[in-house]
Amino acid sequence: MPLDPATGVFFEMHGPSTGRPLMITLPLMASFGEIFGDELAPVLAGYLDRLTDRYRVLLVDYPSIGRSRDIAPAELTAERVCADLLGVARFAGFDRFAYWGYSWGGNVGLQLATRSDRLTALVVGGWPALGGPYAELLQAAQRKLPNPEPSSLKVLRSPAQYAQWIHYGQSIEDWPEREAVSRIACPRLNVFGSEGDLVEAGIPVPIASRTREHRATLEALGWRVHEIGGHSHALCMQPEVAVPPVRAFLDKVLG
């Protein structure tokens, strides 16, 4: 599969060439099988089996994971991330496309949708589209920098790369969230597990509770908000749970 020479991003395409363009980012990636092995192969297959009858799915190794080229941690800003994802999408033949990201990938989707008019639909999973715990997650990343957890190092190339999450977080410290989110015009869905609040490095990271808190405001802004009861933040690793509500949304808004 190709490497975009401009961005250095390795990617894979799945589904019919005539399918509706859909980019899915973390926790899925082009090199998912190589990184996680046979044990988690059913996760990727579960997504693709439920989507590729109708959608042309673009998976990317990003940022600096799998077969993609390295990015210096200090260069991982929201501006760089959006430029890279838009660039690899263009190289892959996606002019306009739907975007689906989870957790950090959902956070990125908000940045992408407020910096580009190329999105046909936006799915933000496992992250509040309003009231995002940006400060809490940045503080947690700073605490974990000296000793990143094994789950992070499973994906990252080295412990030093963990600093990229800090630089990304710092790049959006002054982002006018409410103003920016209110300008997103494409169809949009915020989906989360009801038990999806986290504690990272001893710091509460309210994901589910913040999404629930802002639900009425989001819906007034035109968002669809879908809460999946009885599931934690790890619901993204359960395609049988995560995909159906998103697929229903995409089918409806993309026709």
Secondary structure, DSSP 8 states (H G I E B T S, - for coil): --B-TTT--BEEEES-TTSEEEEE-TT--TTHHHHH-GGGHHHHHHHHHHHTTTEEEEEE--SS-TTS----GGG--HHHHHHHHHHHHHHTT-SSEEEEEETHHHHHHHHHHHH-S-EEEEEEESS-SSS--HHHHHHHHHHHTTS--HHHHTTSSSGGGGHHHHHHHHHTTT--HHHHHHT--S-EEEEEEEE--EEETTEEE-SHHHHHHTHHHHHHTT-EEEEEEEEEGGGGG-HHHHHHHHHHHHHHHH-
